[in-house]
């Protein structure tokens, strides 16, 4: 089965390489989409004193895009505004490629330490053919940076420095709101010290950003988040692969896909709340059977299963959980299950679909993530 998987990866390498080249050729003349939003938001804030929230300037707003990240992220991003956008964009891509390669190699060597050349080749090809990585890098998303910080968090847990994980997760939450869900790890483990470190990190960077940024920017941020909630159908787009999007396609009429099967916001909210709490309860009651790394991996996996903004490029956040399961495989049957999960998440061969295809086809990555969750939580190896 291992030889079959390696052969499959080699075939995917050829097909994905052609796909990646086509994607890059299509993008050569255009801007780096998400980077464009980050860059112009930071530039307008620091050089023109324009708040990025509710921006009417097309340089900031883009084609239906809005800056809804924490204000503190703009401080991290500010140095790139010293360069022209095109130069800064390629510097950002290069930085993300280095993080992807260096962070991936460091994490794999810490977790697996593979000695056989075949194992090293398989792990390298798994990274190369996990196409959410490619998409995340070349649209200029920040999730590769978040992934590196997840690697660091897992290392700190392995090194029995769990309290400092609170600081790292706090930094992640100041870059992007998605990692806030990782806070559940401390609640499940009842780690009060890590919770205090998390709060301290948030407060420290919050105070610094208030001192550095313009007055009222956090008020703008919270107002923008409220506006996003009122227009949440942007998360029901075909790019979104979470339970939120699946239920939205089923129960909410929206501008971005086919009409709902049954239009019922009440059913949407009911099933979504039940789904989220069901996953959390499963982790909580299984915690005595799981080690710390498994619990943390399950919570990072939860981010791409339930959160509204779990878009196809956000699948990079589930990669540590995928690697963890791969490292524990002992039978051909479970390697077969791993292959199914891997292919399901990388199923969108054109990297992402701009239009919905079919509600079952569009959510194949979600079904793969739920299968991985089930295998990890029941310790199937």
Long-range contacts (C-beta under 8 A, 24 or more apart in sequence): 1-332, 1-335, 1-336, 2-118, 2-122, 2-335, 5-122, 5-335, 5-338, 5-339, 6-118, 6-121, 6-122, 6-125, 8-339, 9-122, 9-125, 9-126, 9-129, 10-125, 12-125, 12-129, 12-346, 13-125, 13-128, 13-129, 15-349, 16-128, 16-129, 16-131, 16-134, 19-131, 19-349, 19-350, 19-351, 20-131, 20-134, 23-134, 23-135, 23-138, 23-351, 24-138, 27-138, 31-85, 31-89, 32-89, 32-92, 32-93, 32-138, 32-139, 32-140, 33-62, 33-65, 33-139, 33-140, 34-65, 34-139, 34-140, 34-141, 34-142, 35-88, 35-89, 35-92, 35-93, 35-139, 35-140, 36-62, 36-85, 36-89, 36-140, 37-62, 37-65, 37-67, 38-67, 38-69, 38-73, 38-74, 38-77, 38-140, 38-142, 39-77, 39-80, 39-81, 39-85, 39-88, 39-89, 40-85, 41-67, 41-74, 42-74, 42-77, 42-78, 42-80, 42-81, 43-81, 45-74, 45-213, 45-214, 45-217, 46-74, 46-78, 46-81, 47-81, 49-214, 51-214, 51-216, 51-217, 51-220, 53-217, 53-220, 53-221, 53-223, 53-224, 54-220, 54-223, 54-224, 54-227, 64-234, 66-224, 66-228, 67-224, 68-224, 68-225, 68-228, 69-142, 69-175, 69-176, 69-177, 70-173, 70-174, 70-175, 70-176, 70-177, 70-221, 71-209, 71-213, 71-217, 71-218, 71-221, 72-174, 72-175, 72-205, 72-206, 72-208, 72-209, 73-142, 73-174, 73-175, 73-176, 74-213, 75-208, 75-209, 75-212, 75-213, 76-175, 89-140, 92-140, 93-137, 93-138, 93-140, 96-136, 96-137, 96-140, 96-144, 96-145, 97-137, 99-144, 99-145, 99-147, 99-148, 100-127, 100-133, 100-137, 100-144, 100-147, 103-144, 103-147, 103-148, 103-151, 106-151, 107-151, 107-154, 107-155, 107-320, 107-323, 108-323, 110-155, 110-158, 111-154, 111-323, 111-324, 111-327, 112-323, 112-327, 126-326, 126-342, 129-346, 130-315, 130-316, 130-319, 130-342, 130-345, 130-346, 131-346, 131-348, 131-351, 132-312, 132-313, 132-314, 132-315, 132-316, 132-345, 132-346, 133-316, 133-319, 134-351, 135-312, 135-313, 135-351, 135-352, 136-313, 136-314, 136-316, 139-313, 141-313, 142-175, 142-176, 143-176, 143-313, 143-314, 143-316, 143-317, 144-316, 145-175, 146-172, 146-175, 146-176, 146-178, 146-179, 146-317, 147-316, 147-317, 147-319, 147-320, 149-179, 150-179, 150-182, 150-300, 150-317, 150-320, 151-320, 153-182, 153-296, 154-293, 154-296, 154-297, 154-320, 157-292, 157-293, 157-296, 158-293, 162-189, 162-191, 162-194, 162-292, 163-191, 163-193, 163-194, 163-197, 164-197, 165-194, 165-197, 166-191, 166-193, 166-194, 166-195, 166-196, 166-197, 166-198, 166-199, 166-200, 166-201, 167-197, 167-198, 167-200, 167-201, 169-198, 169-201, 170-197, 170-198, 170-199, 170-200, 170-201, 170-202, 170-205, 171-201, 171-205, 173-202, 174-201, 174-202, 174-205, 174-206, 174-209, 177-309, 178-303, 178-307, 178-309, 178-310, 178-314, 178-317, 179-303, 181-299, 181-302, 181-303, 181-307, 182-296, 182-299, 182-300, 182-303, 184-280, 184-283, 184-299, 184-302, 185-295, 185-296, 185-299, 188-283, 188-284, 188-287, 188-295, 188-299, 189-287, 189-292, 189-295, 232-308, 235-308, 235-309, 237-311, 238-352, 238-353, 238-354, 238-355, 238-356, 238-357, 238-362, 239-311, 239-312, 239-352, 239-353, 240-308, 240-309, 240-310, 240-311, 240-312, 241-304, 241-310, 241-311, 241-312, 241-314, 241-315, 241-362, 241-363, 241-365, 241-366, 241-369, 242-304, 242-305, 242-306, 242-307, 242-308, 242-310, 242-366, 243-272, 243-275, 243-276, 243-305, 243-306, 243-366, 244-272, 244-306, 244-307, 244-308, 244-310, 245-308, 245-310, 245-363, 246-359, 246-363, 246-366, 247-271, 247-272, 247-275, 249-356, 249-359, 249-362, 250-359, 257-356, 258-356, 272-306, 275-306, 276-306, 279-305, 279-306, 279-373, 282-377, 283-377, 286-377, 286-378, 289-379, 290-377, 290-379, 293-324, 294-324, 294-376, 294-379, 297-321, 297-324, 297-376, 298-373, 298-376, 298-377, 301-369, 301-372, 301-373, 301-376, 302-373, 304-369, 305-366, 305-369, 305-370, 305-373, 312-348, 312-351, 312-352, 312-365, 313-352, 315-345, 315-365, 315-369, 318-345, 318-369, 318-372, 321-372, 321-373, 321-376, 322-372, 324-376, 325-372, 325-375, 325-376, 325-381, 328-381, 329-381, 330-381, 331-381, 334-375, 334-380, 334-381, 337-371, 337-375, 337-380, 340-368, 340-371, 341-368, 341-369, 341-371, 341-372, 341-375, 342-368, 343-368, 344-368, 344-371, 345-369
